[in-house]
Amino acid sequence: MNHQAYLDSAAATRAERMAWWHEARFGMFVHWGLYAQLGRHEWVMNRERIPVAEYAQLAATWKPKERPARDWARLAKEAGMQYMVLTTKHHEGFCLWDTAQTDYNAVRQGPGRDLVAEYVDACHEFGLRVGFYYSLMDWHHPDGARCAQDEAARRRFLDFTQGCVRELCTKYGQLDVLWYDVSWPLRSPEAWESHEMNAMARELQPGIIINNRSQLDEDFGTPEEHINAADEGRAWEACMTFNGSWGYMPSAIDWHSGRRVVQMLQEVSAGQGNLLLNIGPKPDGAVPEEAYPRLEAVGRWVSANGEAMFGQVDRVHGRMEWLPTGSWTLKGHTGYYWCQRWPGHTLAIGGLQTPVRRISYLATGAEIAFEQSESRLVLRGLPAANPDPEVGITVLKFEFDGEPRQRLGAGCVLLD
Ligand code: GLC
């Protein structure tokens, strides 16, 4: 198959393959590897110029506790997440699964077991879709850098890479997401044989969803550490650290609050994107303590308000306006107003062009009295303080009489 035919065939099945993913909205990224033992970021080997032989000693000393993936999956489920993506091999080159491509793997080294198999079991146990992250860049493989200059090395490295991807696509049952990372040092998808590699993945896993980091666009874009919607029609997933580091790093103390995570969920939902929020487990696999209260609060919020984000959402941009007290998400004729700066007893919203039939609190269903005039809608009798005590984001459900539209412009009189 030529390159264009390959892209066309992937595009042809895209809507079907990605239906669950678009509705899932929220996933957990897990960065776990030898670097957790050092606790100085997953780039520590490169940033501190640790020699390969010295770094490789971490393979023998890594002794994770029993089945930590169950802790991750339980917490992901509790937080309202629907899928997970685990680093099966990060840039350090250590493989977390039982691979025949290298001895530098979790079965032959310290852990003595297949950590990817445990992860997949945990995803199944908790009803989460399964994603594998795989770093193309490899600091440990002898050909990982010289493949850029030496043709024989490139061949060996591609055989290794394709062997790894083949194993990941065959050994663990259904794989839902293949999440490539850093395609250094080869400079084109042809040099990586990306389209052949991804065609193989699709043949082995017909429903698979592939990200855009093998130098091909594939199924979805991956804005990192920022939430910016892709162009309409293009799927995207924002991947975000929880505290500034992907790998376990106890000195990284700037944890996002539960409130901030809920705001992120609004931002992705408004742009029809997904949020992949990271945890970096400790060397033994335990989830850092800081993640628990935050994700538990998010989970309570999502279980009361999930309707505002799960399922098929519509784009907000260009249809609704920014407001000082909150932001919208949209689904068909329904608008969800995520009110995060609670105004007190009265809330006024300008510029709604669609008649509103009913307004209620999403979390309780209780109806709210309102008056709608030509350009102003006023809700009265609201409580003095935000009714959502935990994250301070109350969703007001607006049932419109048609597709919601709001128009304000910059002046106080609309100029057409
Ligand atoms: C970057 C980093 C990497 C991290 C990834 C997650 O590419 O190199 O450490 O795994 O982003 O998106």
Residues whose N, C-alpha, C, O or C-beta is under 5 A from the ligand:
A	BS01	GLC	E42 E224 C239 W246
